[in-house]
């Protein structure tokens, strides 16, 4: 039987290659465009506050794979020329494998990166076994180039991987191990799929053969790259793996592991050295996406250049090699002379030594880059474990009349309860080397994320919830806030006059004696507007991310919001003191660090101190300005931080929180802490006292109370910027510190109200300036209060009413 039958009569020879070529172009285009658009849509859904269906990623991945592979499948059925049909078959099987692998995405990546990566690898290996039965029986005749050996293929893969050791960072050791397994499984699957079609396209010359082989290989590489890895990682794989198609085509099919190892090493960078969750529009332009793009581009270009060099060398060797005269099949080949055989053996040994030395050199170079300019070490995510038993601080708060005594009592009850109830769980976690960190403001523990620890936690009755606690992996250069060209104000900014703050200053009320706490990206304490207000001392700054010992801000957001509350010239309460905590990094957070900053505000402690033993509630902040939210993306469930805000309020600390920027839809105040009754939630209006389109609306799901509580200026707000500059920013983040500043003014004006959270909140609502909705504004939940709250905060009216309020009964 002849494996390559002639073309049926009446059908032009160009028809079948053309149809299959178009099928390949279609597969690559649909996969690349489909996966890219799907990622952008998913990111927009996250940013705008829409829920993403659980079947979003598996459904789109399966649909993309099936649609992209359908023309190839049709060509496989219709085309009768065996070589062309073999190509179509290889592509069809690759599309089917991509669809089946895509089903793994129905498992949330938050269920554990290691477990999901291992499941994906298992599916890939099973598929590799199944597609083996479709292996093409005979390799096509024609020019054959003996290509890369296993060691040389590994070396070329290490070259392609090299940039990732600089721009990327590994997760946990288990994450890295799972990525190794996943990359190897992908390589094995690609190798098996390559053998389901012709591993060499029969054309006349080596150059054309290699080019066509590369194009044939590029299609399954693209199809699999689009379905592999967590959502986000596929964008990197789609750039790197198809670029390595020429290298894969050069790999010697007689060496079973050559192409598999090459693909595995090239895929390891995107799979292991980038956290797919950090490839997000929320971090564009200067964070992980930027460095991932640099790594991807460098890796892809290296793959193309090295592939071209290797292909050129192999092509020249093939042309120079002698072509023996064909012999009849019955005539055995003449044995090579002993001298020639010995020379060939010595050359082979020298080649192995050279290639082995190259592999070792590349491994050493990779280690040098990783340990030098790269991000050495392991940087895996952790878990945030909330215990069922939460402290009741109401009785302790109600038995003390003095504010300092009340805060001390609340702190004592929280610490004692956490120590007592966490002890058994801590013993179990420490026995597994889980590196636990305890918290008391919410009775919770932060711990390493491993399958074993997840199993231990799942077996315990004292655990309420186990949530992801993501930590951003380090990048080569975290940069600095962009320079701003906004001039310094020469008069009182309009946002301050809009809330009538200057009318209060004339009475000598500027917030003096009140301490405002800021949990944000940080604060530039050297800025002229903020320098004098910093409380100072060893316990006025806390940085859980980088352990810095003095206030700083690498983002700018925190400096801007802090100055709006307490800055000279631009702040509502320019006489108030401030303390700070960096709970955001570039600029995402996690439950543990959000909680750590709130905990620090109740009982500050020196740098490097123990919050349980070194925290001092007599140094607590009075008012907290929180221009952040903790969405599910960052690990927070709806009620994760509610006990913390309730405890702070019981301790007489006024907690102000941003509503969020996912308007104008209703029911978009969804993230902690702005969703809580115990937090005073602030929306945003513009200079014309119109609700900002981005300002999130209520009602809060499952809560009858109206949210937001108030609104404040939040459009083009002028405030400080790191480095001594100024900037205009918009958001409910900008509105929130206005209210915090007004609380400071009230408490200075009427000291008996200091610590009285309930009556102060009532005063703010009662004196708010009325805001009317436009005709095109929807009254959410049949109430305008779920859009604008009680109205826009009014500093002068609030202070005036506070002065008329009789002292609370003792």
C-alpha positions in Angstrom: 0.0 0.0 0.0 1.3 3.4 -0.9 0.9 5.9 2.0 0.8 8.9 -0.3 -1.7 8.3 -3.0 -1.9 10.5 -6.1 -4.4 13.3 -6.4 -7.8 12.1 -7.7 -8.3 13.1 -11.3 -10.2 16.2 -12.1 -9.2 18.0 -8.8 -6.5 20.6 -9.2 -3.4 19.9 -7.0 -3.6 23.4 -5.4 -7.1 22.9 -4.0 -6.3 20.7 -1.0 -3.2 22.6 0.2 -5.2 25.9 -0.1 -8.1 24.6 1.9 -5.9 23.3 4.7 -3.8 26.4 4.7 -6.9 28.6 5.1 -8.1 26.2 7.9 -4.7 26.8 9.7 -5.0 30.6 9.3 -8.5 30.5 10.7 -7.5 28.4 13.7 -4.7 30.7 14.6 -6.7 33.9 14.1 -9.8 32.7 16.0 -7.7 31.4 18.9 -5.6 34.5 19.3 -8.4 37.1 18.8 -11.0 35.1 20.7 -8.8 34.6 23.8 -7.6 38.2 23.8 -11.1 39.6 23.5 -12.4 37.2 26.2 -9.7 38.4 28.6 -10.4 42.1 27.9 -14.1 41.5 28.5 -13.5 39.6 31.7 -11.3 42.4 33.0 -13.9 45.1 32.1 -16.5 43.0 34.0 -14.3 43.0 37.1 -13.5 46.7 36.9 -17.1 47.7 36.4 -18.4 45.5 39.2 -20.3 43.0 37.1 -20.4 39.4 38.1 -18.6 37.0 35.8 -20.5 33.8 35.3 -18.7 30.7 36.6 -18.9 29.1 33.2 -17.4 32.2 31.4 -13.9 30.9 30.9 -14.6 27.2 30.3 -17.5 28.1 28.0 -15.5 30.6 25.9 -12.4 28.4 25.8 -14.3 25.3 24.6 -16.3 27.4 22.1 -13.1 29.1 20.8 -11.3 25.7 20.4 -14.2 24.1 18.6 -14.8 27.0 16.2 -11.1 27.4 15.4 -10.7 23.7 14.7 -13.9 23.1 12.7 -12.5 23.9 9.3 -9.5 21.6 9.9 -11.9 18.9 10.9 -13.8 19.4 7.7 -10.6 19.2 5.7 -9.6 16.0 7.4 -12.9 14.4 6.3 -12.9 15.8 2.7 -9.2 15.8 1.6 -8.0 12.6 0.2 -4.3 13.4 -0.1 -2.7 11.6 2.9 -0.1 14.2 3.7 -2.5 17.1 3.6 -5.2 15.1 5.4 -2.6 14.2 8.1 -1.9 17.9 8.7 -5.6 18.6 9.0 -6.0 15.6 11.4 -3.2 16.9 13.6 -4.9 20.3 13.8 -8.3 18.8 14.5 -7.0 16.7 17.3 -5.2 19.8 18.8 -8.4 21.7 18.8 -10.2 18.8 20.5 -7.5 18.6 23.1 -7.7 22.4 23.6 -11.5 22.1 24.2 -11.1 19.4 26.7 -8.3 21.2 28.6 -10.4 24.3 28.6 -13.0 22.5 30.7 -10.5 22.6 33.6 -11.1 26.3 33.8 -14.5 25.6 35.4 -12.5 25.0 38.6 -11.8 28.4 40.2 -8.1 29.1 40.2 -8.7 30.4 43.8 -9.3 26.8 44.8 -5.5 26.4 44.8 -3.1 27.2 42.0 -1.1 24.0 42.7 -4.1 21.7 42.5 -5.6 23.3 39.4 -2.3 23.3 37.6 -1.8 19.6 38.5 -5.3 18.8 37.3 -4.6 20.6 34.0 -1.3 18.6 33.6 -3.2 15.3 34.3 -5.7 16.1 31.6 -2.9 16.9 29.1 -1.1 13.7 29.9 -4.3 11.6 29.4 -4.9 13.3 26.1 -1.3 12.7 25.1 -1.9 8.9 25.6 -5.2 9.0 23.7 -3.9 10.9 20.7 -1.0 8.4 20.4 -3.3 6.0 18.6 -3.6 8.5 15.7 0.1 8.5 15.0 0.8 8.6 11.3 2.2 5.2 10.2 4.9 6.4 7.9 6.9 9.6 7.6 6.7 11.2 4.2 9.5 10.8 1.8 11.6 13.8 0.7 14.3 15.9 2.1 15.0 15.1 5.8 17.1 17.1 8.2 18.4 15.4 11.2 17.6 18.2 13.7 18.1 19.0 17.4 19.0 16.3 19.8 17.4 16.3 23.3 20.2 18.2 25.0 20.4 20.8 22.2 16.6 21.2 22.3 16.8 21.8 26.0 19.5 24.4 25.5 17.5 26.3 23.0 14.6 26.2 25.4 16.7 27.6 28.2 17.7 30.5 25.9 14.1 31.3 25.3 13.4 31.1 29.0 16.3 33.3 30.0 14.4 36.7 30.1 11.8 35.4 32.5 14.4 34.9 35.2 14.8 38.7 35.3 11.2 39.9 34.9 9.3 37.2 36.7 9.1 35.7 40.2 8.3 32.2 41.4 5.3 31.5 43.5 5.6 28.9 46.3 7.8 25.8 45.9 4.7 23.8 45.3 3.5 26.3 42.7 6.8 26.0 40.9 6.7 22.2 41.0 3.2 22.2 39.7 4.3 24.5 36.9 7.1 22.1 36.0 4.6 19.2 35.7 2.1 21.3 33.7 4.9 22.5 31.3 6.1 18.9 30.8 2.6 17.7 30.2 2.1 20.4 27.6 5.3 19.4 25.9 4.4 15.8 25.8 1.0 16.6 24.3 2.5 18.8 21.6 5.1 16.1 20.8 2.3 13.4 20.5 0.1 15.7 18.4 3.1 16.4 16.1 3.3 12.7 15.3 -0.4 12.4 14.5 0.4 14.2 11.2 3.5 14.2 9.0 6.5 15.3 11.0 8.1 16.3 7.7 6.2 17.9 4.9 7.5 16.3 1.6 8.8 19.2 -0.4 11.8 19.5 -2.7 14.3 21.4 -0.5 15.3 21.7 3.1 14.5 25.4 3.4 11.0 25.1 2.2 10.5 21.9 4.2 11.5 23.6 7.5 9.3 26.6 6.8 6.3 24.4 6.1 7.0 22.2 9.0 7.2 25.3 11.3 3.8 26.6 10.0 2.2 23.2 10.5 3.5 23.0 14.1 2.5 26.6 14.8 -1.2 25.8 14.6 -1.4 23.2 17.4 1.0 25.3 19.5 -1.5 28.2 19.2 -4.6 26.1 19.8 -3.1 24.6 23.0 -1.6 27.9 24.2 -5.1 29.5 24.1 -6.5 26.9 26.4 -3.6 26.2 28.8 -2.9 27.9 32.1 -5.0 30.2 34.3 -6.9 33.0 32.5 -4.3 35.6 31.7 -1.4 33.2 31.3 -2.8 32.1 27.9 -2.0 35.6 26.5 1.7 35.0 27.3 1.7 31.5 26.0 0.0 32.7 22.8 3.0 34.9 22.1 5.8 32.6 23.2 4.9 29.1 22.0 3.9 29.9 18.4 7.1 31.9 18.1 9.0 28.7 18.9 7.4 26.8 16.0 10.6 26.8 13.9 12.6 25.4 16.8 10.1 22.7 17.3 10.1 21.9 13.6 13.9 21.5 13.8 13.6 19.1 16.7 14.6 15.5 15.6 11.4 13.4 15.6 13.5 10.4 16.3 14.4 11.9 19.7 11.2 11.4 21.6 11.9 14.0 24.2 13.5 16.7 22.0 10.4 18.6 21.0 8.6 17.9 24.3 11.4 19.3 26.4 11.8 22.3 24.1 8.1 23.2 24.5 8.1 22.5 28.2 11.1 24.8 28.9 9.7 27.6 26.8 6.3 27.3 28.5 7.7 27.3 32.0 8.3 31.0 32.1 4.6 32.1 31.5 3.3 29.3 33.7 5.7 29.6 36.7 7.2 33.1 36.8 4.0 35.2 36.5 0.9 35.0 38.6 -1.9 35.0 36.0 -4.2 36.9 38.4 -1.8 39.8 38.3 -2.0 40.2 34.6 -4.8 42.6 35.1 -6.0 46.0 33.7 -6.1 47.1 37.4 -2.3 47.0 37.3 -1.7 48.6 33.9 0.5 50.3 32.8 3.6 50.0 35.1 3.2 46.8 37.0 3.1 43.1 36.3 1.5 43.5 32.9 4.3 45.7 31.7 7.0 43.3 32.9 5.1 40.3 31.6 5.0 42.0 28.2 8.7 42.6 28.3 9.4 39.0 29.2 7.0 37.7 26.6 8.4 39.9 23.8 12.0 39.1 24.7 11.2 35.4 24.9 9.3 35.4 21.6 12.1 37.3 19.7 14.7 34.9 21.1 12.7 32.0 19.9 12.4 33.4 16.4 16.1 34.4 16.2 17.5 31.2 17.7 15.1 29.2 15.6 16.3 30.9 12.4 19.9 30.3 13.4 19.4 26.7 14.1 17.4 26.2 10.9 20.1 27.8 8.9 22.8 25.6 10.4 20.8 22.5 9.9 19.9 23.5 6.3 23.6 24.0 5.5 24.5 20.7 7.0 21.8 19.0 5.0 23.0 20.5 1.7 26.6 19.5 2.4 25.8 16.0 3.5 26.6 13.4 0.8 23.6 11.8 -0.8 24.2 8.0 -1.2 23.1 6.3 -4.4 20.0 4.3 -3.8 20.5 0.6 -3.6 18.1 -2.2 -4.4 16.2 -3.3 -1.2 17.8 -6.7 -1.4 21.3 -5.3 -1.3 22.5 -4.6 2.2 24.4 -1.4 2.7 28.2 -1.6 2.8 29.6 -1.2 6.3 31.6 2.0 6.9 35.3 1.6 7.2 36.6 1.3 10.8 38.5 4.5 10.7 35.4 6.4 9.5 33.2 4.8 12.2 35.8 5.8 14.9 36.0 9.3 13.6 32.2 9.6 13.6 32.1 8.3 17.2 34.7 10.8 18.4 32.8 13.6 16.7 29.6 12.5 18.4 31.3 12.5 21.8 32.7 16.0 21.2 29.3 17.2 20.1 27.7 15.8 23.3 30.3 17.4 25.4 29.8 20.8 23.7 26.1 20.6 24.0 26.3 19.4 27.6 28.6 22.3 28.4 26.1 24.7 26.8 23.2 23.4 28.8 25.3 23.7 32.0 26.3 27.3 31.1 22.7 28.3 30.4 21.6 26.8 33.7 24.3 28.8 35.5 23.4 31.9 33.6 19.7 31.5 34.5 20.6 31.0 38.2 22.9 34.1 38.1 20.1 36.2 36.6 17.5 34.9 39.1 19.8 35.5 42.1 21.2 38.8 40.8 18.9 41.3 39.0 15.9 38.9 39.2 13.4 38.3 41.9 15.0 35.4 43.8 13.1 33.3 46.4 9.5 32.1 46.5 6.6 34.4 46.6 3.4 32.3 46.8 0.0 33.4 47.9 -1.3 32.6 51.4 -4.6 31.8 53.0 -6.8 34.0 55.3 -8.6 31.8 57.8 -11.5 33.3 59.8 -12.5 31.4 62.9 -16.2 30.8 63.9 -15.8 32.4 67.3 -15.6 36.2 67.2 -15.2 38.4 70.2 -18.1 40.3 71.6 -16.8 43.8 72.6 -20.1 45.5 73.2 -20.2 44.8 77.0 -16.6 46.0 77.4 -17.2 49.2 75.5 -20.4 50.0 77.4 -18.9 49.5 80.9 -16.2 52.2 80.3 -17.0 55.9 80.2 -13.7 57.4 79.3 -12.6 57.1 75.6 -9.1 55.9 76.4 -10.5 53.3 78.9 -13.1 52.2 76.4 -10.5 51.6 73.7 -8.2 49.8 76.1 -11.1 47.5 77.2 -12.0 46.7 73.6 -8.4 45.9 72.7 -8.0 43.7 75.8 -11.1 41.6 75.1 -10.1 41.1 71.4 -6.6 40.0 72.2 -7.6 37.7 75.0 -10.3 36.1 72.9 -8.0 35.5 69.9 -5.3 34.0 72.1 -7.7 31.6 73.7 -9.6 30.4 70.7 -6.7 30.3 68.2 -4.4 28.2 70.4 -5.5 24.7 69.2 -5.5 25.7 65.5 -2.1 27.4 65.8 -0.7 24.2 67.3 -2.0 22.2 64.4 -0.7 24.6 61.8 2.7 24.9 63.4 3.0 21.1 63.4 2.8 21.3 59.6 5.3 24.3 59.3 2.5 26.5 58.0 4.0 29.8 59.2 0.8 31.2 60.8 0.3 34.9 61.5 -2.5 35.8 64.0 -4.9 38.7 64.0 -7.3 39.8 66.7 -9.4 42.6 65.4 -11.0 39.8 63.4 -10.3 36.5 64.9 -8.3 35.2 62.0 -5.0 33.6 61.0 -2.9 34.1 57.8 -1.2 30.9 56.8 0.7 29.2 53.9 -1.4 27.9 51.0 -0.7 24.2 50.4 -3.0 21.3 49.7 -2.1 19.8 53.0 -2.9 23.0 54.9 -6.2 23.3 53.0 -7.0 19.7 54.1 -6.2 20.4 57.7 -8.4 23.5 57.7 -11.3 21.8 56.0 -11.3 19.1 58.8 -11.6 21.6 61.7 -14.9 22.6 63.3 -13.5 25.9 64.6 -12.8 27.4 61.1 -15.6 29.5 59.5 -14.1 30.3 56.2 -10.8 29.8 54.3 -10.2 32.5 51.7 -7.3 33.3 49.3 -4.9 35.9 50.6 -3.1 37.0 47.4 0.3 38.6 47.6 1.8 40.5 44.6 5.0 39.0 43.3 8.0 41.4 43.2 8.9 43.1 39.9 12.3 44.4 38.8 11.3 48.1 39.2 8.3 49.2 41.1 8.7 52.7 39.7 7.5 55.9 41.2 4.4 58.1 40.9 4.1 59.8 37.5 5.2 63.4 37.6 2.3 65.9 37.8 2.3 69.4 36.3 -0.7 70.8 38.2 0.3 74.1 39.8 0.0 74.6 43.6 -3.2 76.2 44.6 -3.2 80.0 45.1 -6.6 80.1 46.8 -8.9 77.7 48.6 -9.8 74.8 46.2 -13.4 74.7 45.1 -14.0 71.3 46.7 -13.4 72.8 50.1 -15.6 75.8 49.6 -18.3 73.4 48.3 -18.6 71.8 51.7 -18.2 75.2 53.5 -15.0 74.1 55.3 -13.5 77.7 55.3 -16.5 79.0 57.3 -15.4 76.7 60.2 -11.7 77.7 60.1 -12.6 81.3 60.8 -13.8 80.1 64.2 -10.4 78.5 64.9 -11.7 75.0 64.2 -9.1 73.1 62.0 -9.1 69.7 63.5 -6.4 70.3 66.0 -6.0 67.6 68.7 -7.7 64.9 66.5 -5.7 62.1 64.9 -6.8 60.9 61.5 -5.5 57.5 60.3 -5.0 56.6 56.6 -4.8 53.1 55.3 -3.8 53.4 51.6 -0.8 53.2 49.3 1.1 55.2 51.8 1.8 58.9 52.5 4.6 61.2 51.5 5.4 62.7 54.8 8.0 65.1 53.3 5.3 66.9 51.3 4.9 70.5 52.5 1.2 70.1 53.0 1.6 67.0 55.2 5.0 67.3 56.9 3.8 69.3 59.9 0.8 67.1 60.6 2.6 63.8 60.9 2.3 62.7 64.5 5.7 61.1 64.5 7.1 58.7 67.0 7.9 55.0 66.6 4.2 54.0 66.2 2.8 56.3 63.6 3.6 54.3 60.5 3.2 50.7 59.6 4.0 48.9 56.3 3.0 45.2 56.2 4.1 44.8 52.6 7.7 46.0 52.6 8.4 46.7 56.3 9.6 50.3 55.7 10.1 52.3 58.8 9.1 55.8 57.7 6.1 57.1 55.7 6.4 56.8 51.9 4.2 56.4 48.9 5.2 54.8 45.7 1.8 55.2 44.1 0.5 58.6 44.9 -3.1 57.6 45.8 -2.5 57.7 49.5 -0.8 61.1 49.5 -3.6 62.6 47.6 -6.3 61.3 49.8 -4.5 62.1 53.1 -3.9 65.7 52.0 -7.5 66.2 51.2 -8.4 65.4 54.8 -5.5 67.1 56.7 -3.2 68.9 54.3 -2.3 72.5 54.6 -4.0 74.6 51.8 -5.8 71.6 50.4 -7.2 69.8 53.4 -10.5 70.0 55.2 -8.9 69.8 58.7 -5.4 71.2 58.2 -4.7 71.3 61.9 -5.3 67.6 62.6 -2.5 65.1 63.1 -2.2 61.9 61.0 -0.8 58.4 61.1 -0.5 56.1 58.2 -0.4 52.5 57.1 0.4 51.0 53.6 -2.3 48.4 53.0 -2.1 48.7 49.2 0.8 47.6 47.0 0.9 48.6 43.3 -2.2 49.1 44.1 -3.9 45.9 45.2 -4.3 44.5 48.7 -5.4 41.4 50.6 -7.6 40.6 53.6 -4.7 40.2 56.0 -3.0 43.5 55.2 -6.2 45.4 55.2 -6.9 43.9 58.6 -3.4 44.6 59.8 -3.7 48.3 59.1 -7.1 48.5 60.8 -5.7 46.7 63.7 -2.7 49.1 63.8 -5.1 52.1 64.0 -6.8 50.7 67.2 -3.5 49.9 68.9 -0.4 51.3 67.2 2.9 49.5 67.7 6.6 50.3 66.8 8.1 49.0 63.6 8.9 45.3 64.0 6.7 45.1 67.1 4.1 42.4 68.0 0.5 43.7 67.6 -0.6 41.4 70.4 2.0 42.5 73.0 3.2 45.9 71.8 0.0 47.5 70.6 -1.0 50.6 72.6 -4.7 51.6 72.4 -4.0 54.9 74.1 -2.3 56.0 70.9 -5.3 55.0 68.7 -6.4 57.1 65.8 -9.7 58.9 66.2 -11.0 58.9 62.6 -10.1 56.5 59.8 -10.2 57.4 56.1 -10.4 54.3 53.9 -10.3 55.0 50.2 -10.2 51.3 49.2 -12.4 48.3 48.9 -11.6 44.6 49.2 -13.3 42.7 46.4 -13.4 39.0 45.9 -10.5 39.4 43.5 -8.3 40.3 46.4 -9.7 37.5 48.6 -12.4 39.2 50.6 -15.8 37.6 51.1 -18.8 39.9 51.9 -18.5 39.7 55.7 -14.7 39.1 56.1 -13.8 42.5 57.7 -17.2 43.4 59.3 -16.1 42.3 62.9 -13.1 44.7 62.6 -15.2 47.7 61.7 -17.8 46.9 64.4 -15.0 46.6 67.0 -13.4 49.9 65.9 -16.8 51.7 66.1 -17.3 50.2 69.6 -13.9 51.6 70.5 -15.1 55.1 69.5 -13.2 55.2 66.2 -15.1 56.7 63.3 -14.6 54.6 60.2 -15.2 56.4 56.9 -15.1 54.3 53.7 -15.4 54.8 49.9 -18.5 53.6 48.2 -16.5 52.4 45.1 -16.3 53.4 41.4 -18.6 50.9 39.7 -21.6 53.2 39.1 -24.0 54.2 37.7 -25.6 50.8 38.1 -27.6 50.2 41.3 -26.5 47.6 43.9 -22.8 48.3 43.2 -21.7 49.0 46.7 -20.6 45.4 47.2 -17.1 45.3 48.6 -15.9 45.5 52.2 -15.7 47.8 54.0 -18.0 50.3 52.4 -20.9 47.9 52.4 -21.1 47.6 56.2 -23.6 49.4 58.4 -20.8 50.1 60.9 -18.8 52.0 58.2 -19.8 55.5 57.1 -19.9 55.2 53.3 -19.2 58.1 51.0 -20.1 58.6 47.3 -18.9 61.3 44.9 -20.4 64.5 43.3 -18.9 67.0 40.9 -18.5 70.8 41.2 -22.1 71.2 40.0 -23.3 69.0 42.8 -24.3 66.3 40.4 -23.8 62.7 41.3 -20.7 61.4 39.6 -21.5 58.7 37.0 -18.8 56.4 38.5 -20.0 56.7 42.1 -21.3 53.3 43.3 -24.9 53.0 44.3 -26.9 51.0 46.8 -28.8 49.3 48.2 -26.3 46.9 49.6 -27.4 43.3 48.8 -29.3 41.9 51.7 -29.3 45.1 53.7 -32.3 47.4 54.2 -30.3 50.5 55.2 -29.5 53.1 52.5 -26.0 53.4 51.1 -24.0 55.6 50.6 -24.4 57.6 53.9 -23.3 60.9 52.3 -21.6 62.2 49.2 -18.7 64.6 48.9 -16.6 66.3 46.1 -14.9 63.5 44.1 -14.4 64.9 40.6 -11.1 66.6 39.6 -10.2 67.1 43.3 -6.9 69.1 43.7 -4.6 67.7 46.3 -1.0 66.8 47.1 1.2 64.4 45.1 4.4 62.7 46.1 7.5 64.8 45.6 6.0 68.1 46.6 3.6 68.3 43.6 -0.1 68.4 43.2 -2.6 66.5 41.1 -6.3 66.4 40.2 -7.9 63.0 40.6 -11.5 61.7 40.5 -13.2 58.9 42.4 -15.0 58.1 45.6 -11.5 57.7 47.0 -11.2 61.5 46.7 -14.6 62.1 48.3 -14.0 59.9 51.4 -11.3 62.1 53.1 -13.6 65.1 53.0 -15.9 63.4 55.5 -13.1 62.2 57.6 -11.8 65.8 57.8 -15.3 67.1 58.8 -15.5 64.5 61.6 -12.1 65.9 62.9 -13.6 69.4 62.8 -16.7 68.3 64.8 -14.7 66.5 67.4 -12.3 69.4 68.0 -15.3 71.9 68.2 -17.2 69.6 70.6 -14.8 67.4 72.6 -17.7 65.6 74.3 -18.6 64.1 70.9 -15.2 62.6 70.4 -15.6 58.9 70.2 -19.4 59.1 69.9 -19.7 57.5 66.5 -23.5 57.1 66.5 -24.4 60.7 67.3 -21.6 62.1 65.0 -23.0 60.1 62.1 -26.5 61.4 62.8 -25.2 65.0 62.8 -23.5 64.5 59.5 -26.7 63.1 57.9 -28.9 65.7 59.5 -26.9 68.7 58.1 -26.1 67.4 54.7 -26.8 69.6 51.7 -29.7 68.3 49.5 -28.7 66.8 46.2 -31.3 66.4 43.5 -31.1 63.6 41.0 -31.1 64.5 37.3 -33.9 63.1 35.1 -31.6 60.5 33.7 -30.4 59.3 37.2 -32.0 56.2 38.5 -33.3 56.2 42.0 -32.0 52.8 43.1 -34.3 50.7 45.3 -37.0 53.3 44.9 -35.0 55.8 47.0 -32.6 58.6 46.0 -30.8 57.9 49.2 -29.3 54.9 47.6 -27.6 57.2 45.1 -26.8 60.4 47.1 -27.3 59.3 50.7 -28.5 62.1 52.9 -26.8 64.6 50.6 -23.5 66.4 50.4 -21.5 66.8 53.6 -21.6 70.4 55.0 -18.8 71.2 57.5 -20.2 74.5 58.8 -23.7 73.1 59.3 -22.3 70.0 61.0 -20.2 71.9 63.4 -23.0 74.3 64.2 -25.5 71.5 65.0 -22.8 69.6 67.0 -22.4 72.7 69.2 -26.1 72.6 69.9 -26.2 69.0 70.8 -26.4 68.2 74.5 -23.8 65.9 76.0 -24.7 62.2 76.0 -26.1 60.9 79.2 -23.6 59.1 81.4 
